[in-house]
Amino acid sequence: MDCLFCKIATGEIPSTKVYEDDTVLAFNDINPEAPVHILLIPKQHITSMADITEENSAVVAHIFEVAAKIAAEKGFADGFRVVSNCGDSAGQTVKHLHFHLMAGRDFGWPAG
């Protein structure tokens, strides 16, 4: 499989790690949209949110636990955004489930 995030998860492609355990990797986004912009990915390849199942949903729950932990450790637990794009029309450019953890500025809704 030629998946960018799988290669980052295995260390084949370097990243600036923020957090890592057996199932999750968090690293700084190379094109940040906010002062804090961290990507959280499962090490297991899951293509998108549309592919979350009963068998892999515990990994996704763990990602949200990690997001809360990072927010607390970095001092922005009082205001952050977590986003996941699902599919081409939603702007998913890497076909590996990932969540954008962003903070450090005010966000608008629905865009921005």
C-alpha positions, 0 to 999 in steps of 0.5 A: 500500500502506498499510503503517506500516513502509513509510511509516517506511522512506520517511520519510513517518512519522518514527522515531528511527533507530539505523541505516540503509543502502540495504536496512535501517532500524533504529529505536527501538520506541515501546513498548519491552519492554526498556531497549533495544528496536530494530526492524529492518526491510527497506526492501523490503516483505516481509510476514512470515517466511513470505514469505522466499524465495531471492530476498529472503533476502540482505536478511534475512541482512543484517538479522542482520549489522546486529543484531550490529553494533548490539549491538557498538556499543551495548555489549550484544553479550554478551546480547541477544534477536532476535524476529520474530512471524509471523502473527496467532496469533504476535502480528504486528501490523504486516504487514511483516517486522521483528525486535525487538532487545532488551537491557538486562534478563534475559529468560525463556523462552518468555515475557518 
